[in-house]
């Protein structure tokens, strides 16, 4: 799919992967709506790229549906959706204090998995109304979700995060099969450690320690490298139904 002239929504677009992706899409001529929390810098990012901003908490599922509908109405359609909102907790299955909190496990699943699926299902419905962007390809839309290499090598204390991210990776093919007849592609990106959130701005010696198991390059990833992969996915119609690792050959150790 050619990006120029398309309508895009980036969930979590105020920072990190989302911000870099929103900037990359706008630079290539897409109209971009940034969706993020009210206290985020989403409006600032949207203003910088000539886009629009909509406040959303992805764990407010009904509110997310309303925000997405308003964003699509403002854009005049939807061809591209990238979801990057999420987070993790550190808690073992059991500890000396007892079993893992069921509440915190459910909260992680709500944020990372249910929030992602909610956006995906709503975006797919909007995309299904499109005329094909290319009569020959019959493509109507692209959905890119964000997993993690923790989906495959979850570390000690990451059981909730791993479960939610593994589900995002796992549903890519099934969702792609569900939507294939409508010309909608679905993929996930599984990053390793990137300079976003808590890891942004950490001292070099800590970053080196965290990435010592990578093959090359042995450094934290950069948000713009995630954005480059998102752009490549959108532009290549043969990419579909898979979770692509973006990890410099890194495999997480147990801890």
PADOTI-240413 format. One line per field, with one value per residue: x, y, z of N, C-alpha, C in turn; residue in one letter; residue number from 1. Coordinates in nm, 3 decimals. Layout:
n_X	X/...
n_Y	Y/...
n_Z	Z/...
ca_X	X/...
ca_Y	Y/...
ca_Z	Z/...
c_X	X/...
c_Y	Y/...
c_Z	Z/...
type	a/...
seq	NUM/...
END
This chain:
n_X	0.084/0.058/0.166/0.120/-0.139/-0.308/-0.518/-0.445/-0.424/-0.259/-0.216/-0.117/0.051/0.189/0.446/0.767/0.762/0.517/0.509/0.734/0.645/0.410/0.523/0.680/0.485/0.337/0.533/0.552/0.324/0.076/-0.243/-0.267/-0.396/-0.340/-0.370/-0.387/-0.319/-0.490/-0.312/-0.082/0.171/0.036/-0.119/0.072/0.252/0.081/0.024/0.275/0.312/0.111/-0.125/-0.407/-0.536/-0.660/-0.797/-0.751/-0.797/-0.686/-0.779/-1.030/-1.275/-1.518/-1.492/-1.268/-1.371/-1.546/-1.363/-1.209/-1.398/-1.453/-1.204/-1.175/-1.388/-1.298/-1.070/-1.179/-1.191/-1.016/-0.712/-0.475/-0.363/-0.182/-0.088/0.056/0.035/0.086/0.223/0.418/0.451/0.634/0.626/0.629/0.503/0.455/0.554/0.743/0.551/0.313/0.074/0.079/-0.079/-0.408/-0.552/-0.360/-0.255/-0.477/-0.512/-0.283/-0.333/-0.568/-0.471/-0.257/-0.339/-0.633/-0.692/-0.545/-0.666/-0.925/-0.893/-0.801/-1.017/-1.214/-1.088/-1.059/-1.325/-1.390/-1.208/-1.307/-1.510/-1.395/-1.324/-1.124/-0.779/-0.619/-0.709/-0.617/-0.474/-0.664/-0.655/-0.746/-0.671/-0.428/-0.318/-0.114/0.021/0.175/0.394/0.632/0.968/0.963/0.740/0.826/1.056/1.010/1.106/1.202/0.950/0.793/0.548/0.280/0.307/0.435/0.234/0.033/0.163/0.243/-0.002/-0.079/0.110/0.033/-0.229/-0.206/-0.187/-0.433/-0.617/-0.542/-0.622/-0.895/-0.958/-0.862/-1.017/-1.129/-0.928/-0.756/-0.464/-0.279/-0.036/0.225/0.476/0.763/0.952/1.284/1.479/1.432/1.506/1.294/1.035/1.102/1.363/1.471/1.728/1.893/2.210/2.503/2.654/2.468/2.290/2.454/2.492/2.232/2.193/2.381/2.349/2.269/2.317/2.409/2.332/2.492/2.320/2.063/1.756/1.626/1.349/1.283/1.368/1.184/0.969/1.056/1.033/0.758/0.669/0.779/0.632/0.373/0.406/0.467/0.287/0.300/0.366/0.221/0.010/0.192/0.431/0.688/1.017/1.212/1.502/1.785/1.903/1.885/1.826/1.632/1.766/1.695/1.684
n_Y	-0.120/0.214/0.490/0.763/0.997/0.834/0.742/0.739/0.593/0.617/0.453/0.530/0.722/0.940/0.917/0.742/0.435/0.486/0.765/0.800/0.647/0.781/1.022/0.929/0.833/1.064/1.215/1.081/1.148/1.072/1.127/1.174/1.058/1.095/0.899/0.896/0.901/1.141/1.301/1.295/1.389/1.405/1.592/1.785/1.639/1.574/1.831/1.904/1.740/1.804/1.674/1.524/1.506/1.277/1.209/0.918/0.628/0.316/0.109/0.178/0.060/0.118/0.393/0.404/0.306/0.513/0.727/0.635/0.626/0.898/0.987/0.857/0.971/1.235/1.205/1.112/0.851/0.529/0.364/0.266/0.133/0.154/0.009/0.088/0.126/0.027/-0.173/-0.301/-0.520/-0.625/-0.929/-1.236/-1.574/-1.707/-1.588/-1.524/-1.397/-1.492/-1.596/-1.475/-1.165/-1.169/-0.956/-0.771/-0.922/-0.946/-0.675/-0.621/-0.781/-0.661/-0.406/-0.455/-0.668/-0.694/-0.427/-0.388/-0.575/-0.472/-0.221/-0.323/-0.477/-0.282/-0.105/-0.274/-0.308/-0.049/-0.027/-0.222/-0.099/0.047/0.139/-0.061/0.026/-0.014/-0.132/-0.367/-0.500/-0.507/-0.416/-0.303/-0.221/-0.197/-0.340/-0.298/-0.436/-0.428/-0.646/-0.823/-0.937/-1.071/-1.223/-1.462/-1.532/-1.492/-1.328/-1.398/-1.308/-1.184/-1.288/-1.203/-0.997/-1.138/-1.326/-1.159/-1.034/-1.254/-1.343/-1.137/-1.172/-1.429/-1.402/-1.282/-1.424/-1.562/-1.349/-1.221/-1.414/-1.412/-1.162/-1.154/-1.195/-0.951/-0.789/-0.689/-0.658/-0.803/-0.765/-0.812/-0.648/-0.742/-0.604/-0.584/-0.461/-0.122/0.228/0.363/0.485/0.366/0.292/0.492/0.720/0.603/0.535/0.465/0.240/0.078/0.030/-0.116/-0.348/-0.449/-0.519/-0.709/-0.968/-0.949/-1.006/-0.826/-0.490/-0.419/-0.258/-0.040/-0.042/0.202/0.425/0.517/0.309/0.110/0.244/0.249/-0.020/-0.053/0.111/-0.029/-0.265/-0.174/-0.090/-0.321/-0.561/-0.838/-0.904/-1.042/-1.170/-1.244/-1.229/-1.014/-1.018/-0.765/-0.719/-0.724/-0.974/-1.057/-1.266/-1.308/-1.373/-1.580/-1.393
n_Z	0.000/-0.092/0.097/0.082/0.096/0.239/0.523/0.862/1.187/1.494/1.781/2.102/2.020/2.124/2.218/2.207/2.022/1.893/1.848/1.677/1.462/1.385/1.300/1.086/0.908/0.854/0.729/0.493/0.366/0.470/0.629/0.967/1.274/1.610/1.890/2.236/2.593/2.804/2.957/2.813/2.564/2.331/2.178/2.123/1.964/1.751/1.652/1.559/1.340/1.175/1.220/1.395/1.731/1.968/2.277/2.472/2.672/2.659/2.813/2.875/2.725/2.590/2.569/2.406/2.167/2.101/2.072/1.858/1.654/1.628/1.545/1.298/1.161/1.153/0.996/0.765/0.683/0.700/0.666/0.770/1.073/1.368/1.665/1.968/2.235/2.571/2.844/3.125/3.414/3.707/3.843/4.006/3.949/4.190/4.511/4.813/4.950/4.861/4.604/4.261/4.203/4.103/4.014/3.916/3.709/3.542/3.484/3.331/3.107/3.017/2.944/2.755/2.581/2.552/2.504/2.268/2.094/2.091/1.959/1.715/1.615/1.586/1.409/1.187/1.111/1.026/0.812/0.642/0.507/0.310/-0.030/-0.247/-0.236/-0.447/-0.747/-0.861/-0.655/-0.456/-0.193/0.130/0.383/0.657/0.955/1.229/1.510/1.839/1.979/2.169/2.223/2.453/2.438/2.346/2.485/2.772/3.069/3.413/3.637/3.451/3.379/3.340/3.151/2.945/2.877/2.773/2.556/2.405/2.320/2.150/1.946/1.869/1.770/1.527/1.276/1.271/1.277/1.042/0.861/0.909/0.803/0.549/0.316/0.282/0.209/0.404/0.585/0.859/1.104/1.350/1.541/1.713/1.934/2.080/2.344/2.356/2.326/2.486/2.703/3.026/2.971/2.823/2.794/2.985/3.152/2.951/3.029/3.157/2.950/2.781/2.932/2.937/2.674/2.608/2.517/2.258/1.904/1.698/1.624/1.938/2.126/2.257/2.081/1.847/1.840/1.581/1.424/1.466/1.347/1.081/1.013/1.039/0.830/0.613/0.630/0.571/0.307/0.167/0.020/0.045/0.299/0.573/0.835/1.039/1.312/1.347/1.450/1.596/1.684/1.685/1.691/1.953/2.237/2.513/2.832/3.126/3.336
ca_X	0.000/0.126/0.127/0.075/-0.282/-0.387/-0.564/-0.378/-0.439/-0.152/-0.256/0.009/0.134/0.249/0.586/0.827/0.732/0.404/0.548/0.822/0.564/0.324/0.608/0.720/0.368/0.306/0.639/0.527/0.202/-0.048/-0.313/-0.245/-0.459/-0.267/-0.454/-0.308/-0.380/-0.512/-0.196/0.035/0.207/-0.024/-0.157/0.196/0.301/-0.011/0.044/0.405/0.306/-0.006/-0.230/-0.510/-0.516/-0.780/-0.766/-0.803/-0.738/-0.724/-0.849/-1.170/-1.304/-1.624/-1.434/-1.180/-1.456/-1.595/-1.251/-1.170/-1.500/-1.434/-1.081/-1.203/-1.473/-1.213/-0.979/-1.255/-1.166/-0.906/-0.639/-0.359/-0.371/-0.066/-0.111/0.181/0.008/0.102/0.315/0.443/0.473/0.726/0.566/0.642/0.382/0.443/0.668/0.733/0.431/0.192/0.062/0.066/-0.207/-0.495/-0.593/-0.254/-0.247/-0.589/-0.487/-0.185/-0.401/-0.658/-0.394/-0.178/-0.407/-0.770/-0.685/-0.498/-0.770/-1.037/-0.859/-0.790/-1.150/-1.282/-1.020/-1.092/-1.461/-1.383/-1.136/-1.388/-1.599/-1.317/-1.302/-0.983/-0.689/-0.561/-0.805/-0.551/-0.438/-0.785/-0.617/-0.826/-0.613/-0.317/-0.318/0.014/0.017/0.307/0.418/0.763/1.037/0.922/0.638/0.892/1.154/0.974/1.200/1.146/0.871/0.722/0.446/0.162/0.349/0.459/0.106/-0.038/0.236/0.238/-0.134/-0.076/0.183/-0.042/-0.353/-0.179/-0.223/-0.577/-0.686/-0.514/-0.708/-1.031/-0.976/-0.800/-1.114/-1.162/-0.809/-0.695/-0.350/-0.255/0.096/0.274/0.620/0.810/1.082/1.363/1.491/1.445/1.518/1.162/0.987/1.197/1.501/1.517/1.820/1.972/2.354/2.554/2.699/2.349/2.239/2.545/2.464/2.101/2.195/2.502/2.315/2.234/2.422/2.457/2.421/2.476/2.272/1.919/1.697/1.578/1.210/1.271/1.390/1.050/0.889/1.101/0.973/0.614/0.654/0.808/0.517/0.261/0.435/0.490/0.162/0.323/0.385/0.090/-0.017/0.306/0.492/0.826/1.109/1.299/1.574/1.930/1.946/1.888/1.736/1.632/1.804/1.589/1.674
ca_Y	0.000/0.342/0.563/0.898/1.017/0.741/0.785/0.652/0.614/0.559/0.448/0.542/0.802/1.057/0.894/0.613/0.374/0.550/0.898/0.782/0.597/0.891/1.115/0.867/0.826/1.200/1.256/1.015/1.201/1.023/1.207/1.093/1.089/1.043/0.865/0.867/0.943/1.286/1.370/1.274/1.498/1.370/1.710/1.847/1.557/1.591/1.965/1.907/1.666/1.846/1.575/1.550/1.433/1.232/1.151/0.782/0.531/0.193/0.018/0.220/0.001/0.194/0.523/0.384/0.295/0.647/0.807/0.588/0.670/1.042/1.001/0.815/1.075/1.351/1.173/1.081/0.712/0.465/0.263/0.218/0.144/0.101/0.015/0.076/0.149/-0.093/-0.162/-0.427/-0.522/-0.729/-1.009/-1.379/-1.654/-1.708/-1.533/-1.556/-1.330/-1.557/-1.608/-1.356/-1.095/-1.189/-0.823/-0.712/-1.001/-0.905/-0.538/-0.629/-0.837/-0.557/-0.299/-0.497/-0.758/-0.657/-0.295/-0.405/-0.642/-0.379/-0.129/-0.398/-0.515/-0.159/-0.057/-0.364/-0.278/0.074/-0.055/-0.307/-0.012/0.116/0.089/-0.104/0.136/-0.052/-0.226/-0.496/-0.565/-0.515/-0.395/-0.202/-0.170/-0.266/-0.327/-0.339/-0.436/-0.436/-0.754/-0.808/-1.066/-1.139/-1.319/-1.589/-1.561/-1.411/-1.338/-1.418/-1.194/-1.123/-1.383/-1.131/-0.928/-1.241/-1.382/-1.062/-1.011/-1.378/-1.347/-1.043/-1.241/-1.546/-1.374/-1.215/-1.508/-1.588/-1.226/-1.202/-1.507/-1.359/-1.038/-1.163/-1.183/-0.809/-0.715/-0.623/-0.734/-0.789/-0.811/-0.760/-0.628/-0.783/-0.540/-0.617/-0.343/0.002/0.351/0.421/0.469/0.360/0.272/0.611/0.805/0.535/0.543/0.373/0.113/-0.004/-0.012/-0.221/-0.469/-0.499/-0.568/-0.790/-1.092/-0.924/-1.041/-0.697/-0.411/-0.435/-0.131/-0.028/-0.001/0.339/0.425/0.534/0.180/0.049/0.314/0.204/-0.152/-0.032/0.164/-0.138/-0.356/-0.110/-0.078/-0.451/-0.636/-0.980/-0.923/-1.061/-1.284/-1.290/-1.140/-0.993/-0.977/-0.649/-0.747/-0.733/-1.110/-1.078/-1.362/-1.278/-1.473/-1.590/-1.267
ca_Z	0.000/-0.091/0.217/0.049/0.080/0.320/0.654/0.959/1.331/1.574/1.921/2.175/1.930/2.188/2.256/2.172/1.892/1.830/1.801/1.561/1.350/1.341/1.226/0.959/0.820/0.811/0.637/0.364/0.306/0.529/0.730/1.088/1.401/1.726/2.005/2.355/2.719/2.817/3.015/2.727/2.473/2.202/2.101/2.076/1.853/1.638/1.595/1.490/1.213/1.100/1.241/1.494/1.855/2.038/2.407/2.489/2.763/2.589/2.904/2.871/2.595/2.525/2.536/2.292/2.048/2.068/2.024/1.726/1.559/1.603/1.468/1.160/1.101/1.125/0.886/0.644/0.646/0.772/0.590/0.846/1.219/1.442/1.810/2.045/2.377/2.653/2.956/3.194/3.558/3.750/3.949/3.980/3.964/4.335/4.584/4.957/5.001/4.811/4.458/4.176/4.212/3.988/3.968/3.835/3.586/3.458/3.438/3.223/2.990/2.968/2.880/2.640/2.488/2.521/2.442/2.130/2.014/2.075/1.850/1.590/1.564/1.544/1.288/1.077/1.067/0.948/0.687/0.554/0.430/0.207/-0.165/-0.256/-0.270/-0.575/-0.805/-0.887/-0.530/-0.374/-0.054/0.197/0.507/0.724/1.101/1.288/1.656/1.901/2.075/2.234/2.222/2.576/2.400/2.314/2.591/2.888/3.180/3.546/3.680/3.338/3.333/3.290/3.029/2.844/2.834/2.689/2.432/2.326/2.258/2.036/1.839/1.825/1.699/1.400/1.161/1.272/1.238/0.900/0.788/0.923/0.729/0.417/0.206/0.268/0.168/0.520/0.638/1.002/1.148/1.477/1.554/1.846/1.959/2.199/2.431/2.280/2.406/2.508/2.840/3.137/2.923/2.751/2.868/3.088/3.124/2.849/3.087/3.182/2.820/2.733/3.008/2.898/2.536/2.588/2.449/2.118/1.809/1.647/1.709/2.084/2.180/2.257/1.955/1.838/1.795/1.436/1.359/1.468/1.246/0.948/0.987/1.018/0.695/0.520/0.633/0.501/0.165/0.104/0.035/0.073/0.443/0.635/0.922/1.118/1.410/1.302/1.557/1.569/1.808/1.670/1.724/2.097/2.302/2.656/2.932/3.226/3.411
c_X	0.087/0.074/0.070/-0.076/-0.369/-0.420/-0.512/-0.412/-0.324/-0.193/-0.130/0.105/0.202/0.397/0.636/0.797/0.622/0.438/0.634/0.743/0.472/0.403/0.646/0.604/0.332/0.408/0.616/0.390/0.072/-0.111/-0.317/-0.324/-0.382/-0.366/-0.365/-0.379/-0.393/-0.389/-0.070/0.066/0.149/-0.062/-0.035/0.252/0.213/0.007/0.172/0.399/0.185/-0.120/-0.333/-0.486/-0.651/-0.739/-0.829/-0.726/-0.781/-0.789/-0.994/-1.221/-1.414/-1.573/-1.341/-1.260/-1.506/-1.483/-1.210/-1.271/-1.484/-1.309/-1.104/-1.289/-1.391/-1.120/-1.054/-1.231/-1.051/-0.844/-0.530/-0.384/-0.247/-0.095/0.021/0.158/0.023/0.200/0.329/0.459/0.575/0.667/0.577/0.510/0.350/0.567/0.652/0.610/0.302/0.188/0.052/-0.072/-0.288/-0.537/-0.487/-0.236/-0.356/-0.568/-0.387/-0.248/-0.497/-0.583/-0.331/-0.258/-0.548/-0.774/-0.643/-0.603/-0.888/-1.012/-0.857/-0.926/-1.226/-1.222/-1.056/-1.232/-1.463/-1.317/-1.220/-1.483/-1.528/-1.337/-1.156/-0.894/-0.621/-0.651/-0.745/-0.524/-0.559/-0.755/-0.697/-0.762/-0.501/-0.325/-0.185/0.004/0.158/0.312/0.551/0.835/1.016/0.810/0.696/0.995/1.125/1.070/1.126/1.073/0.791/0.601/0.323/0.193/0.367/0.328/0.034/0.031/0.239/0.104/-0.141/-0.004/0.098/-0.166/-0.331/-0.225/-0.373/-0.655/-0.664/-0.601/-0.854/-1.058/-0.924/-0.896/-1.156/-1.041/-0.744/-0.586/-0.331/-0.118/0.124/0.425/0.658/0.948/1.154/1.367/1.520/1.453/1.385/1.125/1.098/1.341/1.555/1.607/1.898/2.121/2.400/2.594/2.582/2.291/2.324/2.517/2.332/2.102/2.314/2.473/2.275/2.350/2.489/2.337/2.389/2.443/2.121/1.870/1.648/1.435/1.194/1.297/1.262/0.966/0.928/1.041/0.824/0.588/0.676/0.692/0.401/0.284/0.452/0.368/0.180/0.353/0.248/0.092/0.098/0.349/0.641/0.911/1.196/1.393/1.725/1.984/1.951/1.788/1.746/1.678/1.692/1.572/1.795
c_Y	0.125/0.425/0.700/0.904/0.926/0.801/0.687/0.693/0.545/0.568/0.438/0.632/0.922/1.040/0.763/0.564/0.449/0.686/0.887/0.736/0.704/0.990/1.059/0.863/0.964/1.249/1.197/1.051/1.146/1.129/1.121/1.148/1.019/1.020/0.830/0.924/1.095/1.362/1.357/1.399/1.475/1.489/1.780/1.772/1.577/1.727/1.972/1.840/1.705/1.748/1.619/1.463/1.400/1.163/1.013/0.709/0.395/0.090/0.063/0.180/0.076/0.332/0.515/0.376/0.432/0.734/0.765/0.631/0.818/1.065/0.966/0.918/1.198/1.328/1.155/0.941/0.655/0.355/0.195/0.237/0.080/0.118/-0.008/0.096/0.019/-0.069/-0.295/-0.408/-0.631/-0.805/-1.157/-1.453/-1.678/-1.643/-1.569/-1.493/-1.393/-1.562/-1.472/-1.295/-1.119/-1.055/-0.760/-0.789/-0.957/-0.764/-0.536/-0.681/-0.734/-0.450/-0.346/-0.576/-0.712/-0.519/-0.303/-0.470/-0.550/-0.281/-0.202/-0.431/-0.393/-0.103/-0.143/-0.336/-0.151/0.050/-0.136/-0.224/0.057/0.056/0.043/0.012/0.112/-0.159/-0.363/-0.571/-0.588/-0.497/-0.281/-0.146/-0.255/-0.235/-0.380/-0.325/-0.456/-0.546/-0.723/-0.941/-1.141/-1.238/-1.458/-1.630/-1.473/-1.435/-1.361/-1.291/-1.128/-1.204/-1.312/-1.063/-1.028/-1.296/-1.288/-1.041/-1.136/-1.389/-1.253/-1.107/-1.353/-1.516/-1.312/-1.298/-1.531/-1.465/-1.196/-1.293/-1.462/-1.246/-1.044/-1.144/-1.038/-0.725/-0.637/-0.713/-0.704/-0.846/-0.756/-0.743/-0.663/-0.722/-0.603/-0.493/-0.219/0.120/0.422/0.403/0.470/0.348/0.395/0.695/0.737/0.543/0.434/0.238/0.021/-0.056/-0.126/-0.353/-0.532/-0.564/-0.658/-0.920/-1.073/-0.966/-0.914/-0.618/-0.429/-0.300/-0.137/0.012/0.143/0.339/0.440/0.404/0.096/0.111/0.270/0.068/-0.138/0.018/0.053/-0.238/-0.300/-0.115/-0.211/-0.542/-0.785/-1.007/-0.930/-1.178/-1.331/-1.184/-1.133/-0.945/-0.861/-0.640/-0.756/-0.873/-1.138/-1.184/-1.336/-1.399/-1.480/-1.463/-1.179
c_Z	0.000/0.026/0.185/0.027/0.163/0.456/0.759/1.102/1.401/1.720/2.007/2.101/1.993/2.219/2.197/2.033/1.818/1.772/1.675/1.439/1.296/1.257/1.090/0.861/0.766/0.708/0.497/0.307/0.359/0.619/0.857/1.206/1.511/1.839/2.122/2.477/2.727/2.866/2.930/2.645/2.334/2.117/2.043/1.956/1.730/1.571/1.512/1.353/1.129/1.110/1.343/1.617/1.918/2.167/2.419/2.596/2.708/2.680/2.928/2.734/2.520/2.483/2.417/2.163/2.004/2.010/1.883/1.620/1.526/1.519/1.322/1.089/1.065/1.007/0.754/0.595/0.726/0.686/0.672/0.995/1.280/1.591/1.883/2.194/2.455/2.766/3.025/3.344/3.589/3.868/3.913/4.005/4.112/4.393/4.731/5.020/4.952/4.660/4.389/4.194/4.085/3.929/3.878/3.705/3.490/3.402/3.324/3.094/2.931/2.889/2.749/2.536/2.451/2.454/2.297/2.043/1.990/1.961/1.717/1.531/1.513/1.416/1.167/1.023/0.982/0.813/0.589/0.468/0.314/0.069/-0.172/-0.301/-0.405/-0.634/-0.828/-0.757/-0.439/-0.225/0.006/0.324/0.562/0.874/1.152/1.440/1.712/2.005/2.146/2.221/2.353/2.549/2.379/2.420/2.712/3.003/3.312/3.590/3.571/3.294/3.278/3.157/2.915/2.789/2.739/2.556/2.343/2.255/2.138/1.918/1.781/1.744/1.561/1.280/1.155/1.228/1.090/0.814/0.794/0.823/0.585/0.302/0.182/0.231/0.281/0.575/0.787/1.036/1.287/1.468/1.697/1.871/2.078/2.286/2.346/2.376/2.412/2.655/2.942/3.090/2.849/2.841/2.979/3.052/3.027/2.908/3.119/3.051/2.763/2.803/2.963/2.759/2.505/2.513/2.303/2.027/1.756/1.596/1.858/2.146/2.187/2.118/1.962/1.784/1.644/1.360/1.361/1.357/1.105/0.914/0.963/0.877/0.591/0.514/0.551/0.350/0.093/0.122/0.063/0.220/0.509/0.732/1.006/1.218/1.377/1.420/1.509/1.688/1.800/1.708/1.873/2.140/2.451/2.737/3.037/3.311/3.381
type	x/x/x/x/x/x/x/x/x/x/x/x/x/x/x/x/x/x/x/x/x/x/x/x/x/x/x/x/x/x/x/x/x/x/x/x/x/x/x/x/x/x/x/x/x/x/x/x/x/x/x/x/x/x/x/x/x/x/x/x/x/x/x/x/x/x/x/x/x/x/x/x/x/x/x/x/x/x/x/x/x/x/x/x/x/x/x/x/x/x/x/x/x/x/x/x/x/x/x/x/x/x/x/x/x/x/x/x/x/x/x/x/x/x/x/x/x/x/x/x/x/x/x/x/x/x/x/x/x/x/x/x/x/x/x/x/x/x/x/x/x/x/x/x/x/x/x/x/x/x/x/x/x/x/x/x/x/x/x/x/x/x/x/x/x/x/x/x/x/x/x/x/x/x/x/x/x/x/x/x/x/x/x/x/x/x/x/x/x/x/x/x/x/x/x/x/x/x/x/x/x/x/x/x/x/x/x/x/x/x/x/x/x/x/x/x/x/x/x/x/x/x/x/x/x/x/x/x/x/x/x/x/x/x/x/x/x/x/x/x/x/x/x/x/x/x/x/x/x/x/x/x/x/x/x
seq	1/2/3/4/5/6/7/8/9/10/11/12/13/14/15/16/17/18/19/20/21/22/23/24/25/26/27/28/29/30/31/32/33/34/35/36/37/38/39/40/41/42/43/44/45/46/47/48/49/50/51/52/53/54/55/56/57/58/59/60/61/62/63/64/65/66/67/68/69/70/71/72/73/74/75/76/77/78/79/80/81/82/83/84/85/86/87/88/89/90/91/92/93/94/95/96/97/98/99/100/101/102/103/104/105/106/107/108/109/110/111/112/113/114/115/116/117/118/119/120/121/122/123/124/125/126/127/128/129/130/131/132/133/134/135/136/137/138/139/140/141/142/143/144/145/146/147/148/149/150/151/152/153/154/155/156/157/158/159/160/161/162/163/164/165/166/167/168/169/170/171/172/173/174/175/176/177/178/179/180/181/182/183/184/185/186/187/188/189/190/191/192/193/194/195/196/197/198/199/200/201/202/203/204/205/206/207/208/209/210/211/212/213/214/215/216/217/218/219/220/221/222/223/224/225/226/227/228/229/230/231/232/233/234/235/236/237/238/239/240/241/242/243/244/245/246/247/248/249/250/251/252/253/254/255
END
